[in-house]
Structures are given as structure tokens and as C-alpha cells.
Amino acid sequence: MNAENGHIPQEKGSLFDAVVDRLSYMSVMVSVLFWAVSVFSSFPSLAASLDQNILMADPAYYQKLMASLDAAGLQKEDVLLQKTLLKKLIYFATKKPEDRIDISPPRDTDQYLDFFERYITWSRRRAAMTEKIDETTKNIKVLKDQISSLSQKDPSLLTLQLQYAFYKKGLEFYRASLNAVVKAMDEAPKVLVEALPGIKIDERSIPSNLQKIDSAMEKLDAGIQARRIEVERLNLLEKEDDAKRLKAAIKGLLDQKQKLVLDKMKILFLKFSAELREKRKEVFKTGSQIVSLASALEDGKELGNDLAMLLDGMDTLVLGKARTLHGQTLQEIKLLLVRVYKAVSAPIFSIGGTPVSILKLAMALAVFILGFFMGSFYKRNINRISLAGRTITPSTRTLLANLGYYAIVTAAFLIGLGVVGIDMSSFALVAGALSVGIGFGLQNIVSNLVSGIILMFERSVKIGDFIEFEGKLRGRVTDLRMRSMTITTNANIDVIVPNQYLIENRVINWTMRDQIRRFDIPFGVAYGTSPDRVMEVVTDAVNKSGFKGIVNTPARKTSVIMVSMGESSVDFYLRVWIKGIDVMHERRTRSRFLVLVYNALYESGIEIPFPQRDLHLRSVEEEIPLLLKGTERDGPESSGDSSA
């Protein structure tokens, strides 16, 4: 509530309020500990850390390390493993990954089909590379945890450091190779469409060739099924050796079937190309048949998606997007969505070796926006609940609201970084570099943030307190944030004060523990007046005034004391204890009691003296006494003449 409206926030509330205050203290402590851990985690410790020299070294460094191991002449298992890892590191450091695959445009039908088969190989290679990258990423995370758990003197530390560097180098190598494959697959539709007009396709032989392949596949399926039945019989007879030989034969038949499937896909691709060149509507049906056949292969799912992207890309280049979308079936629309997903999930840049895609950025942004709205919702509802219950003090309410809001937003930010895939160790390096900038340009901002945390933790200044510093500013604290504090003066002027200023300067808190303050009202009476009578008159007047907020207890009671005997008056202080809103309005309260004292003295006939001064003239000009005597001698007539 606003103090101007007559409601004073009570710091001493119910048991629930005390519990909430304790919870707020714990929340502040958790926040401070979280901040301290994040700051001090970048400092060196006794625990082992990643060796950047090994990670970023050149081949000469690895060869020098290899020579030192050879000179030691040890044949331990760890040393042999270290040598093997160094050989791998030298390989990765000397051999550059394939950053681009040479794509030669096909000139005849055979080269056209070979290019299609190469595309299938690229698809399988891409799937294998992706799986390898995922596995290597997991290995890197495990090794990083293992290294951080060791001490600097652990004998196995060097092996783990080399293995970590091997995985990191391998990860960079695999990602570069994957990018080359992805670029080749992206360029494939354009290359095939450009070569399509010069390719001779015998459409009349396509149906008979497809029929031959189907017949051969039917025979293979029948032979595979018959042998599987025979395997079941051999298993029942417990003839394991014969069953194993028969299973090997089945695997050979399955490999033949895989080859027939690829041959059929190549023939259908020729049919698809002929129909696309003539812009026939049957092209979409043929494309669906090719994608369906890919599902029969071992890696059919990923291959089917990649083939769908290839065929859809060729359709778009020849027919245009509008006709392509109009002619696609539901299955092809799904494949188009897969293509869009692959496009947005493709890396656009890297941070610390971690590829970042549009999809990751969008997900991270969505997480951060969701966290921001959740923090705002929490803050808004904490304020609403506390205002409805009236059991939580304004300072506690603001503290809980701000801490919860910052905690939710910080958690959303960290989760967003995790979604992008940024390694927190890389983030720590960035934070270390940022600390240098903080030392030069952001020192005041960080100082204000830390000061805000200190103020929240100490609670020396709270929401609703009436404070004053250096006699320049006086007002009630209406908001306490991480960077600054808002003070509303009695003139209803909001003053934003940086938190650092309140930490570094002396602050007078009028209402820190309670809302009671003693006012000393000075007044004086003429000499000759009984001091006891003055004390009695003024004290009775205060007690009978009926003013609200006056405190009268054995420890705090109204009194009048004589403080001095001045030049013109006997000086007194009216000491009165005030509680409530009048504490925050010093001038108005003093005026009220000064009027009360004046009226009480006036009604009791006690004189309030004017200043009295005695004037002694040590030297005077001679003309002044003569003029004064002349004036006395002339009398009224002279005065009258003068008037005239």
C-alpha cells in the first residue's frame, strides 16, 4: 500500500509471514551460491582440466610427445595406448578432411545411373557419419567428466587427455566429411536435371526389365522362406551347425535381393526421368514407387527420405513448386515435410565446434521466450496472491517475486544454451573473456548487480522502509531490483538510485526495525517563568491533544526537558514518540506539535519572548549628540515646523 493512503506495511506479521521470510532468505542464499559457483568455477583448482596444448597442438607437438614415449622404453598397456592415440592424432592433424566431393555431370545413360547409385552411397555414408558423430559426442562428454574427476597427478590423466583430443579431432573430421556429403546431395538434383535432356532412355524396355526383376525377386523370396522353414526344423532337431550354414545361405540370398532392389530402383529412376522430362503426371506415382522400394533395404528409412528429397528437388526444378505440390500425394507431402525438417536442421554456423542450425536457434528462442513468460506469470501471481492474503509483507513479496523471476529466466537461458548444444566449458571461456571487458567497461553495472544481491540478503533496506542518505534525499522505498532501487519522496517524486550508492554511502533507515521515532520539538519561554509549570502545561497539552500515533509506554513516553538558558529565552525540548504514517512526514508532524505548544503556552499566559539585545556605543561622531540636544531644546514647535 502507498504510505500516502494511510496504510503502513507491517514488518512484524503472522507466523506464515515469518516462514515466508525464512524461505526468502534461503532463496537469496541459493542465488548467491549459484552466482558464486558460476564465478569461481572458471578459476583453476586442484581438479584436472582439459589440456588445451594437447587439444590444439600441431603434428610436431604430437611427434615430440611420441619421441619422449619411445625414449622412455616402457611397454605398459597405457603407454602403448598413448602411442596409438598419438598416431591417430598425427593422422588427423596432417590429413585434411574432404570438404567437397567432385561431381561430374553425367553424359550418357550409364553415367546417369552411376550418379544415382552414388547418391544412394552418399545417403548411406551420411547416415553412418551422423551416427558416428552422435556416438563421438557422447564419448567426449563421458571423457570430460572422467578428466574433471581426476587429480592433476593421476597417472591415467595423459591417456584420457589424448583420447579426448582424438575424439575432438575425429569429431571435426567427421563433421567436415558430413558437410561435404550433404553439399553433394544438395547439388545432385540440379546436376541430374541439367543432364536430363541429353540422356537417352529406352522406355519400351523398362516394363520387361521390371517384370524380369520382379520374377527373380519372387523366386528369391520363395527360396528364402523355404530355407527359413528348414532352419526351424534344424533348430528343433538341435542341429546347430547345419542351421548356421543355412543361415549363411539365407544371408547370401538376402544380399542378392538387395541388389535386385537397387537394380529395380535404377530402372524406375530411368522411368521417372523420362516422365519428368515429358512433364507427365505419372512422374509422382513413379517417384512414390522408388521411395517405397527404398524401405525394403536395410537402411531404408533414411535412404527413403533422402531419395524423396532428390526426386522432389528434380520435380521442383522441372515443374515448379506449384505443380509439384499439386501433383503430390499425402505420402509425398510427408516426405516434403521431412525435407523441410532436414533443411532447417542443417548447420548454418558453428560455435566451439558445435554446429548450430536454424531449428536449434528457433527452439532455443522458444525456450527463452517461454521462460520469460513463465517468469512474468510467476511474478504477477505472487504479487496478486500476497495482496489478496495481506499476510506477506511488501518487502518479502518483492523479494520472492524478483528472485523467482530471475531464477526462471536464468534457467530458461541455460536450457536454451543446452538446446543449441553449446558446451558450458566453452561458455566458461567466453565468460572469462567477458570478465576482462567487465573490468574495463561494465564494472559499475556488475557492481550494482552484486550490491542488489547484498541488499536482498542483508535486508538492511526493504520495501516500505523510509530512508535518508547524506541529507539530500529522503523517501520511502517502493521497489528493489537487481540493479537499482526506487525511492518515492513525500512530494510523490520517484528517484531511481543505483544499488552501489546505498552500499558505499551511509544510509539512515528510519523504519528498519519498526515504525516508531522520537521527535524533539524545540521551543523557548521568557526568563522568570517556572520550568516545572512549563513542563506540566506542555505535557498535559500533548496528552489531551488526541493525536493518533503518539506512543506512551514506560520506555517511550512523552516528556519535556530543559536543555539550555539562552540569551533571550529558557530553551526546552518536547520529546514525543510517534508511530505510523506521521513518522514519514517529518515537517508536517513537527508543525502539528509546534502549533500545539504555541497554543498551550499562549492559553496559559506563558510568555514566548522576542530576542533581547543591549546596544553599547563605544565611539560616536560629535555631530550626533549636538543634533540630539538641539532636537530636545526645540521641542514640539520644532517638530511642527519640521513637519510643515
C-alpha positions as CSV (number, residue, x, y, z in Angstrom):
1,M,0.0,0.0,0.0
2,N,1.1,3.6,-0.5
3,A,2.0,5.5,2.6
4,E,0.1,8.5,1.3
5,N,-3.1,6.5,1.5
6,G,-2.6,5.8,5.2
7,H,-1.6,2.1,5.1
8,I,1.8,1.3,6.7
9,P,3.4,-2.0,5.7
10,Q,3.8,-4.1,8.8
11,E,7.2,-5.9,9.1
12,K,6.1,-8.0,12.1
13,G,3.4,-10.2,10.8
14,S,2.0,-13.7,11.4
15,L,3.8,-17.0,11.7
16,F,3.2,-17.5,8.0
17,D,4.9,-14.3,7.2
18,A,7.9,-15.4,9.3
19,V,8.1,-18.7,7.4
20,V,8.0,-16.9,4.1
21,D,10.7,-14.5,5.2
22,R,12.9,-17.5,6.1
23,L,12.1,-19.0,2.7
24,S,13.1,-15.8,1.0
25,Y,16.4,-15.8,3.0
26,M,17.0,-19.4,1.7
27,S,16.2,-18.3,-1.8
28,V,18.7,-15.5,-1.7
29,M,21.4,-17.8,-0.3
30,V,20.8,-20.3,-3.1
31,S,21.0,-17.5,-5.6
32,V,24.2,-16.2,-4.1
33,L,25.7,-19.7,-4.0
34,F,24.7,-20.3,-7.7
35,W,26.4,-17.0,-8.6
36,A,29.5,-17.8,-6.6
37,V,29.8,-21.3,-8.2
38,S,29.4,-19.8,-11.7
39,V,32.1,-17.2,-11.0
40,F,34.6,-19.3,-9.2
41,S,34.2,-22.4,-11.5
42,S,36.4,-20.6,-14.1
43,F,39.3,-20.4,-11.6
44,P,41.9,-23.1,-11.6
45,S,41.6,-25.7,-8.9
46,L,43.3,-28.9,-7.8
47,A,41.0,-31.0,-10.1
48,A,42.2,-31.8,-13.6
49,S,41.1,-29.8,-16.5
50,L,41.3,-30.2,-20.3
51,D,44.8,-29.7,-21.7
52,Q,44.4,-27.1,-24.4
53,N,48.0,-27.7,-25.5
54,I,47.2,-31.3,-26.5
55,L,43.9,-30.4,-27.9
56,M,45.1,-27.5,-30.2
57,A,48.6,-28.9,-31.0
58,D,50.2,-29.4,-34.4
59,P,51.8,-32.6,-35.7
60,A,55.2,-31.5,-34.5
61,Y,54.0,-31.4,-30.9
62,Y,52.5,-34.9,-31.2
63,Q,55.7,-36.3,-32.8
64,K,57.8,-34.8,-30.0
65,L,55.5,-36.4,-27.4
66,M,55.8,-39.7,-29.3
67,A,59.6,-39.4,-29.2
68,S,59.5,-38.9,-25.5
69,L,57.5,-42.0,-25.0
70,D,59.8,-44.0,-27.3
71,A,62.8,-42.8,-25.3
72,A,61.2,-44.0,-22.1
73,G,61.1,-47.5,-23.5
74,L,58.1,-48.6,-21.5
75,Q,55.9,-51.3,-22.8
76,K,53.0,-50.9,-20.5
77,E,49.5,-51.1,-21.8
78,D,48.8,-47.4,-21.1
79,V,52.0,-46.3,-22.9
80,L,51.0,-48.5,-26.0
81,L,47.6,-46.9,-26.0
82,Q,49.1,-43.4,-25.8
83,K,51.3,-44.2,-28.8
84,T,48.3,-45.4,-30.8
85,L,46.3,-42.3,-29.9
86,L,49.3,-40.1,-30.9
87,K,49.4,-41.8,-34.3
88,K,45.7,-41.1,-34.8
89,L,46.2,-37.5,-33.7
90,I,49.1,-37.1,-36.2
91,Y,46.8,-38.6,-38.9
92,F,44.0,-36.2,-38.1
93,A,46.4,-33.2,-37.9
94,T,48.2,-33.9,-41.2
95,K,45.2,-35.1,-43.3
96,K,42.6,-32.6,-44.3
97,P,39.1,-33.8,-44.4
98,E,37.2,-33.9,-47.7
99,D,35.5,-30.6,-47.7
100,R,34.0,-31.1,-51.2
101,I,33.1,-34.1,-53.4
102,D,33.8,-33.7,-57.1
103,I,30.6,-34.0,-59.0
104,S,31.0,-34.6,-62.8
105,P,27.8,-34.2,-64.8
106,P,26.7,-37.5,-66.4
107,R,26.9,-37.6,-70.2
108,D,25.2,-40.9,-71.0
109,T,22.7,-43.3,-69.5
110,D,25.3,-45.4,-67.7
111,Q,26.9,-42.4,-66.1
112,Y,23.4,-41.1,-65.2
113,L,22.6,-44.4,-63.4
114,D,26.0,-44.4,-61.8
115,F,25.3,-40.9,-60.4
116,F,22.0,-42.2,-59.0
117,E,23.8,-45.1,-57.4
118,R,26.5,-42.7,-56.0
119,Y,23.6,-40.7,-54.4
120,I,22.5,-43.8,-52.6
121,T,26.0,-44.4,-51.4
122,W,26.2,-40.7,-50.2
123,S,22.9,-41.3,-48.3
124,R,24.3,-44.3,-46.5
125,R,27.5,-42.5,-45.8
126,R,25.6,-39.6,-44.4
127,A,23.6,-41.8,-42.1
128,A,26.8,-43.6,-40.9
129,M,28.6,-40.2,-40.3
130,T,25.6,-38.9,-38.4
131,E,25.6,-41.9,-36.1
132,K,29.4,-41.7,-35.7
133,I,29.1,-38.0,-34.7
134,D,26.4,-38.8,-32.2
135,E,28.5,-41.6,-30.6
136,T,31.6,-39.4,-30.6
137,T,29.8,-36.6,-28.9
138,K,28.6,-38.9,-26.2
139,N,32.2,-40.2,-25.7
140,I,33.5,-36.7,-25.4
141,K,31.0,-35.9,-22.7
142,V,31.9,-39.0,-20.7
143,L,35.7,-38.4,-21.1
144,K,35.3,-34.8,-20.0
145,D,33.5,-35.9,-16.8
146,Q,36.2,-38.5,-16.2
147,I,39.0,-36.0,-16.6
148,S,37.3,-33.5,-14.3
149,S,37.1,-36.2,-11.6
150,L,40.8,-36.9,-11.6
151,S,43.6,-35.0,-9.9
152,Q,46.4,-33.3,-11.7
153,K,48.9,-36.1,-10.7
154,D,46.8,-39.1,-11.7
155,P,48.9,-41.4,-14.0
156,S,45.9,-42.1,-16.3
157,L,45.3,-38.4,-17.0
158,L,47.6,-38.3,-20.1
159,T,45.8,-41.2,-21.7
160,L,42.4,-39.6,-21.1
161,Q,43.7,-36.2,-22.4
162,L,45.0,-37.9,-25.6
163,Q,41.8,-39.9,-26.1
164,Y,39.7,-36.7,-25.6
165,A,41.8,-34.9,-28.2
166,F,41.4,-37.9,-30.5
167,Y,37.7,-37.7,-30.2
168,K,37.6,-33.9,-30.7
169,K,39.8,-34.1,-33.7
170,G,37.8,-37.0,-35.1
171,L,34.6,-35.1,-34.5
172,E,35.9,-32.2,-36.5
173,F,37.0,-34.6,-39.2
174,Y,33.6,-36.4,-39.3
175,R,31.7,-33.1,-39.4
176,A,33.7,-31.8,-42.3
177,S,33.2,-35.0,-44.2
178,L,29.5,-34.9,-43.5
179,N,29.2,-31.4,-44.7
180,A,30.9,-32.4,-48.0
181,V,28.4,-35.3,-48.4
182,V,25.5,-33.0,-47.6
183,K,26.6,-30.4,-50.1
184,A,27.0,-33.1,-52.8
185,M,23.5,-34.4,-52.1
186,D,22.1,-30.9,-52.2
187,E,23.7,-30.3,-55.6
188,A,22.6,-33.7,-57.0
189,P,19.0,-32.6,-58.2
190,K,20.4,-29.7,-60.2
191,V,23.2,-31.8,-61.8
192,L,20.7,-34.6,-62.8
193,V,18.1,-32.1,-64.2
194,E,20.8,-30.3,-66.3
195,A,22.0,-33.7,-67.7
196,L,18.4,-35.0,-68.3
197,P,17.9,-33.6,-71.8
198,G,21.0,-35.4,-73.2
199,I,20.2,-38.8,-71.6
200,K,18.8,-41.5,-74.0
201,I,16.1,-43.6,-72.2
202,D,14.6,-46.7,-73.9
203,E,11.1,-46.6,-72.3
204,R,10.0,-49.7,-74.3
205,S,12.4,-52.0,-72.5
206,I,11.5,-50.7,-69.0
207,P,8.3,-52.8,-68.4
208,S,10.0,-56.1,-69.5
209,N,13.1,-55.3,-67.3
210,L,10.9,-54.6,-64.3
211,Q,9.0,-57.8,-64.9
212,K,12.2,-59.8,-65.0
213,I,13.4,-58.3,-61.7
214,D,10.0,-59.0,-60.1
215,S,10.1,-62.6,-61.2
216,A,13.6,-63.0,-59.8
217,M,12.7,-61.4,-56.6
218,E,9.7,-63.7,-56.2
219,K,11.9,-66.7,-56.6
220,L,14.4,-65.3,-54.1
221,D,11.6,-64.7,-51.6
222,A,10.3,-68.3,-52.1
223,G,13.8,-69.7,-51.6
224,I,14.5,-67.5,-48.5
225,Q,11.2,-68.6,-47.0
226,A,11.8,-72.3,-47.7
227,R,15.3,-72.1,-46.1
228,R,13.9,-70.3,-43.0
229,I,11.4,-73.1,-42.6
230,E,14.3,-75.6,-42.9
231,V,16.3,-73.6,-40.2
232,E,13.3,-74.0,-37.9
233,R,13.4,-77.8,-38.5
234,L,17.1,-77.9,-37.8
235,N,16.7,-76.0,-34.6
236,L,14.1,-78.4,-33.5
237,L,16.5,-81.3,-34.2
238,E,19.3,-79.3,-32.4
239,K,21.5,-79.4,-35.4
240,E,23.1,-76.0,-34.8
241,D,26.0,-76.3,-37.3
242,D,23.6,-77.1,-40.2
243,A,21.3,-74.3,-39.1
244,K,24.3,-71.8,-39.1
245,R,25.3,-72.9,-42.6
246,L,21.7,-72.5,-43.8
247,K,21.5,-69.0,-42.2
248,A,24.6,-68.0,-44.1
249,A,23.0,-69.2,-47.3
250,I,19.9,-67.1,-46.4
251,K,22.1,-64.1,-45.9
252,G,23.6,-64.6,-49.3
253,L,20.1,-64.7,-50.9
254,L,19.1,-61.5,-49.0
255,D,22.2,-59.8,-50.4
256,Q,21.1,-60.9,-53.9
257,K,17.6,-59.5,-53.1
258,Q,19.1,-56.2,-52.0
259,K,21.0,-56.0,-55.3
260,L,17.8,-56.7,-57.3
261,V,16.0,-54.0,-55.3
262,L,18.7,-51.5,-56.3
263,D,18.5,-52.6,-59.9
264,K,14.7,-52.1,-59.8
265,M,15.2,-48.6,-58.3
266,K,17.6,-47.7,-61.1
267,I,15.1,-48.8,-63.8
268,L,12.3,-46.9,-62.0
269,F,14.6,-43.9,-61.8
270,L,15.0,-44.0,-65.6
271,K,11.2,-44.2,-65.9
272,F,10.9,-41.3,-63.5
273,S,13.4,-39.3,-65.5
274,A,11.6,-39.9,-68.8
275,E,8.3,-38.9,-67.4
276,L,9.8,-35.8,-65.7
277,R,11.4,-34.8,-69.0
278,E,8.0,-35.1,-70.7
279,K,6.3,-33.5,-67.7
280,R,3.8,-36.3,-67.3
281,K,1.6,-36.5,-64.2
282,E,2.6,-40.2,-63.7
283,V,6.0,-39.0,-62.5
284,F,4.7,-38.6,-58.9
285,K,3.5,-42.2,-58.8
286,T,6.8,-43.5,-60.1
287,G,8.6,-41.4,-57.5
288,S,6.5,-42.9,-54.7
289,Q,7.4,-46.4,-56.0
290,I,11.1,-45.6,-55.8
291,V,10.7,-44.3,-52.2
292,S,8.7,-47.4,-51.2
293,L,11.3,-49.7,-52.6
294,A,14.0,-48.0,-50.5
295,S,12.1,-49.1,-47.4
296,A,12.9,-52.7,-48.3
297,L,16.6,-52.1,-47.8
298,E,18.5,-52.4,-44.6
299,D,18.8,-48.6,-44.1
300,G,15.6,-48.0,-45.8
301,K,14.1,-45.2,-43.6
302,E,16.9,-42.7,-44.1
303,L,17.5,-43.7,-47.7
304,G,13.8,-43.3,-48.5
305,N,13.9,-39.7,-47.0
306,D,17.0,-38.8,-49.0
307,L,15.6,-40.2,-52.2
308,A,12.4,-38.3,-51.6
309,M,14.4,-35.1,-51.3
310,L,16.3,-35.9,-54.6
311,L,13.1,-36.7,-56.5
312,D,11.2,-33.8,-55.1
313,G,14.1,-31.4,-55.9
314,M,14.1,-32.6,-59.5
315,D,10.3,-32.2,-59.7
316,T,10.6,-28.6,-58.4
317,L,13.3,-27.7,-60.8
318,V,11.4,-29.0,-63.9
319,L,7.8,-28.5,-63.0
320,G,7.9,-25.7,-60.5
321,K,6.8,-25.6,-56.9
322,A,3.1,-25.0,-57.6
323,R,2.7,-28.0,-60.0
324,T,4.9,-30.2,-57.7
325,L,2.7,-29.5,-54.7
326,H,-0.5,-30.0,-56.7
327,G,0.6,-33.4,-58.0
328,Q,2.0,-34.9,-54.8
329,T,0.1,-37.4,-52.7
330,L,-0.2,-37.5,-48.9
331,Q,2.9,-39.6,-48.6
332,E,4.9,-37.2,-50.8
333,I,3.7,-34.3,-48.7
334,K,5.1,-36.1,-45.6
335,L,8.3,-36.5,-47.4
336,L,8.3,-32.9,-48.3
337,L,7.9,-32.1,-44.6
338,V,10.9,-34.3,-43.9
339,R,12.8,-32.3,-46.5
340,V,11.9,-29.1,-44.8
341,Y,12.9,-30.5,-41.4
342,K,16.3,-31.5,-42.8
343,A,16.7,-28.0,-44.3
344,V,16.1,-26.2,-41.1
345,S,18.2,-28.7,-39.1
346,A,21.2,-28.3,-41.3
347,P,24.0,-26.4,-39.6
348,I,24.5,-22.8,-40.6
349,F,27.5,-22.0,-38.4
350,S,29.5,-23.5,-35.6
351,I,30.3,-22.3,-32.0
352,G,33.3,-24.0,-30.5
353,G,33.0,-26.9,-32.9
354,T,29.3,-27.3,-32.2
355,P,27.1,-26.9,-35.3
356,V,24.1,-24.6,-34.9
357,S,21.1,-24.9,-37.1
358,I,18.0,-22.7,-37.7
359,L,15.9,-25.3,-35.8
360,K,18.2,-25.2,-32.8
361,L,18.1,-21.4,-32.7
362,A,14.3,-21.4,-33.0
363,M,14.0,-23.9,-30.2
364,A,16.4,-22.0,-28.0
365,L,14.5,-18.8,-28.7
366,A,11.2,-20.5,-27.9
367,V,12.6,-21.9,-24.6
368,F,13.8,-18.4,-23.6
369,I,10.5,-16.7,-24.5
370,L,8.6,-19.4,-22.7
371,G,10.9,-18.9,-19.6
372,F,10.3,-15.1,-19.8
373,F,6.5,-15.5,-19.9
374,M,6.7,-18.1,-17.1
375,G,8.8,-15.7,-15.0
376,S,6.4,-12.9,-15.7
377,F,3.4,-15.1,-14.8
378,Y,5.1,-16.2,-11.6
379,K,5.9,-12.6,-10.6
380,R,2.4,-11.3,-11.4
381,N,0.7,-14.1,-9.4
382,I,3.0,-13.8,-6.4
383,N,2.0,-10.1,-6.2
384,R,-1.7,-10.9,-6.7
385,I,-1.7,-13.7,-4.0
386,S,0.2,-11.6,-1.5
387,L,-2.1,-8.6,-2.0
388,A,-5.2,-10.8,-1.6
389,G,-3.9,-12.5,1.5
390,R,-2.3,-9.5,3.2
391,T,-0.1,-11.8,5.2
392,I,3.1,-11.3,3.2
393,T,5.0,-8.0,3.7
394,P,5.7,-5.9,0.7
395,S,9.5,-6.4,1.0
396,T,9.0,-10.2,1.2
397,R,6.6,-10.1,-1.7
398,T,9.1,-8.2,-3.9
399,L,12.0,-10.3,-2.8
400,L,10.2,-13.6,-3.7
401,A,8.9,-12.1,-7.0
402,N,12.2,-10.9,-8.2
403,L,14.2,-13.9,-7.1
404,G,11.7,-16.3,-8.7
405,Y,11.6,-14.3,-11.9
406,Y,15.4,-14.1,-12.2
407,A,15.8,-17.8,-11.4
408,I,13.2,-18.8,-14.1
409,V,14.7,-16.6,-16.7
410,T,18.3,-17.8,-15.9
411,A,17.2,-21.4,-16.1
412,A,15.5,-20.8,-19.4
413,F,18.7,-19.2,-20.7
414,L,20.8,-22.1,-19.6
415,I,18.3,-24.6,-21.1
416,G,18.3,-22.7,-24.3
417,L,22.1,-22.9,-24.5
418,G,21.8,-26.7,-23.9
419,V,19.2,-26.9,-26.8
420,V,21.7,-25.2,-29.1
421,G,24.3,-27.6,-28.0
422,I,26.8,-25.1,-26.6
423,D,29.3,-26.7,-24.3
424,M,29.3,-25.0,-20.9
425,S,33.1,-25.2,-20.8
426,S,33.2,-23.0,-24.0
427,F,30.7,-20.8,-22.3
428,A,33.1,-20.5,-19.3
429,L,35.9,-19.4,-21.7
430,V,33.6,-16.8,-23.1
431,A,32.6,-15.7,-19.6
432,G,36.4,-15.4,-18.8
433,A,36.9,-13.2,-21.8
434,L,33.8,-11.2,-20.8
435,S,35.2,-10.7,-17.3
436,V,38.1,-8.7,-18.9
437,G,35.5,-6.5,-20.6
438,I,33.7,-6.2,-17.2
439,G,36.9,-4.9,-15.6
440,F,37.2,-2.2,-18.2
441,G,33.7,-1.1,-19.2
442,L,31.0,-2.9,-17.2
443,Q,32.4,-2.5,-13.7
444,N,29.6,-0.3,-12.5
445,I,26.9,-2.5,-13.9
446,V,28.3,-5.6,-12.2
447,S,28.9,-3.7,-9.0
448,N,25.2,-2.6,-9.0
449,L,24.1,-6.2,-9.6
450,V,26.2,-7.6,-6.7
451,S,25.1,-4.7,-4.5
452,G,21.5,-5.6,-5.2
453,I,22.1,-9.2,-4.1
454,I,23.8,-8.0,-0.9
455,L,20.9,-5.7,-0.2
456,M,18.4,-8.5,-0.7
457,F,20.4,-10.8,1.5
458,E,21.1,-8.4,4.4
459,R,17.6,-6.8,4.3
460,S,19.0,-3.7,5.7
461,V,16.8,-1.8,3.3
462,K,13.4,-3.3,2.4
463,I,10.3,-2.3,0.5
464,G,8.3,0.2,2.6
465,D,11.3,1.5,4.6
466,F,11.7,5.2,4.9
467,I,15.3,6.1,4.3
468,E,17.6,9.1,4.1
469,F,21.2,9.4,3.0
470,E,23.5,12.4,3.4
471,G,20.6,14.7,4.0
472,K,20.0,15.1,0.2
473,L,17.2,12.5,-0.4
474,R,14.5,11.2,1.8
475,G,11.7,9.0,0.9
476,R,10.0,5.6,1.1
477,V,11.5,2.5,-0.8
478,T,8.8,1.4,-3.3
479,D,10.8,-1.1,-5.4
480,L,14.1,-3.0,-5.0
481,R,15.6,-4.6,-8.1
482,M,18.9,-6.2,-9.0
483,R,20.4,-3.0,-10.4
484,S,18.6,-0.1,-8.7
485,M,16.2,0.9,-6.1
486,T,13.2,3.2,-6.4
487,I,12.6,5.8,-3.7
488,T,9.3,7.8,-3.7
489,T,9.6,11.1,-1.9
490,N,6.8,12.8,0.1
491,A,6.3,15.0,-3.0
492,N,5.5,11.8,-4.9
493,I,8.7,12.0,-7.0
494,D,10.2,8.6,-7.9
495,V,14.0,8.7,-7.6
496,I,16.0,5.7,-9.1
497,V,19.1,5.2,-7.0
498,P,21.8,2.6,-8.1
499,N,22.3,-0.1,-5.5
500,Q,26.0,0.6,-5.3
501,Y,25.3,4.0,-3.9
502,L,23.4,2.5,-1.0
503,I,26.2,0.1,-0.2
504,E,29.1,2.6,-0.4
505,N,27.4,5.5,1.5
506,R,25.8,6.0,4.9
507,V,22.1,5.4,4.8
508,I,19.7,6.4,7.6
509,N,16.8,3.9,7.8
510,W,14.0,5.5,9.8
511,T,11.9,2.4,9.9
512,M,14.3,-0.5,9.8
513,R,13.1,-2.5,12.8
514,D,9.8,-0.7,13.5
515,Q,7.8,2.4,12.6
516,I,8.4,4.4,15.8
517,R,10.5,7.5,16.0
518,R,11.2,10.2,18.6
519,F,10.6,13.8,17.6
520,D,12.4,16.6,19.5
521,I,10.3,19.8,19.2
522,P,12.3,22.9,20.4
523,F,10.7,25.9,22.0
524,G,11.6,28.7,24.5
525,V,9.9,30.8,27.2
526,A,10.8,34.1,28.8
527,Y,13.0,34.3,31.9
528,G,11.1,34.4,35.1
529,T,8.8,31.5,34.1
530,S,8.7,28.4,36.2
531,P,10.3,25.5,34.3
532,D,8.1,23.0,36.2
533,R,5.0,24.8,35.1
534,V,6.1,24.9,31.5
535,M,6.8,21.1,31.6
536,E,3.4,20.5,33.1
537,V,1.5,22.7,30.7
538,V,3.1,21.3,27.5
539,T,2.9,17.6,28.7
540,D,-0.8,17.9,29.6
541,A,-1.5,19.6,26.2
542,V,0.1,16.7,24.4
543,N,-1.7,14.1,26.4
544,K,-5.0,15.8,25.8
545,S,-4.4,16.5,22.2
546,G,-5.9,13.3,20.9
547,F,-3.4,13.0,18.2
548,K,-3.2,9.4,16.7
549,G,0.2,7.7,16.6
550,I,1.6,9.1,19.9
551,V,3.3,6.3,21.9
552,N,3.2,6.3,25.7
553,T,4.9,3.4,27.3
554,P,7.2,3.2,30.3
555,A,10.2,3.0,27.9
556,R,8.8,5.6,25.5
557,K,6.7,8.3,26.9
558,T,6.1,12.0,26.2
559,S,8.4,14.3,28.2
560,V,9.6,17.9,28.3
561,I,13.2,18.7,29.2
562,M,15.0,21.9,29.7
563,V,18.1,22.0,27.5
564,S,19.7,25.4,28.0
565,M,19.4,29.0,29.2
566,G,19.8,31.1,26.1
567,E,20.4,34.8,25.5
568,S,16.7,35.7,25.3
569,S,14.9,32.6,26.5
570,V,14.9,29.4,28.5
571,D,15.0,26.6,26.0
572,F,13.1,23.3,26.2
573,Y,12.6,20.2,24.1
574,L,9.2,18.4,23.7
575,R,10.2,14.8,23.3
576,V,7.3,12.8,21.8
577,W,7.3,9.3,20.3
578,I,5.4,8.9,17.1
579,K,4.3,5.7,15.3
580,G,2.7,5.2,11.9
581,I,2.5,7.3,8.8
582,D,3.4,10.6,10.6
583,V,7.0,9.2,11.0
584,M,7.5,9.6,7.2
585,H,6.2,13.2,7.2
586,E,8.6,15.0,9.5
587,R,7.7,18.6,8.6
588,R,4.0,18.1,8.9
589,T,4.5,16.3,12.3
590,R,6.8,19.0,13.6
591,S,4.3,21.7,12.5
592,R,1.5,20.0,14.3
593,F,3.3,19.9,17.6
594,L,4.8,23.4,17.3
595,V,1.2,24.7,16.9
596,L,0.2,22.6,19.9
597,V,3.0,24.0,22.1
598,Y,2.3,27.6,21.0
599,N,-1.4,27.4,21.8
600,A,-0.7,25.7,25.1
601,L,1.7,28.4,26.2
602,Y,-0.5,31.2,24.9
603,E,-3.6,29.9,26.7
604,S,-1.6,29.5,30.0
605,G,-0.2,33.1,29.8
606,I,3.4,31.9,29.5
607,E,5.4,34.5,27.5
608,I,7.2,33.4,24.4
609,P,10.0,36.1,24.3
610,F,11.4,38.0,21.4
611,P,15.2,38.2,21.1
612,Q,16.6,40.9,23.5
613,R,19.8,42.8,22.7
614,D,21.7,45.5,24.7
615,L,23.4,48.1,22.3
616,H,26.6,49.7,23.7
617,L,28.1,52.6,21.6
618,R,31.9,52.9,22.2
619,S,32.5,55.9,19.8
620,V,30.1,58.3,18.2
621,E,30.5,61.3,15.9
622,E,30.4,64.7,17.7
623,E,27.5,66.0,15.5
624,I,25.1,63.3,16.6
625,P,24.9,64.3,20.3
626,L,24.6,68.0,19.3
627,L,21.8,67.2,17.0
628,L,20.0,65.2,19.6
629,K,20.3,68.1,22.2
630,G,19.1,70.6,19.6
631,T,16.1,68.4,18.9
632,E,15.2,68.2,22.7
633,R,15.6,72.0,23.1
634,D,13.3,72.9,20.1
635,G,10.5,70.7,21.4
636,P,7.1,70.4,19.7
637,E,7.4,73.6,17.7
638,S,10.5,72.5,16.0
639,S,8.8,69.2,15.3
640,G,5.8,71.0,13.9
641,D,7.9,73.2,11.8
642,S,9.8,70.3,10.6
643,S,6.6,68.6,9.7
644,A,5.5,71.6,7.8
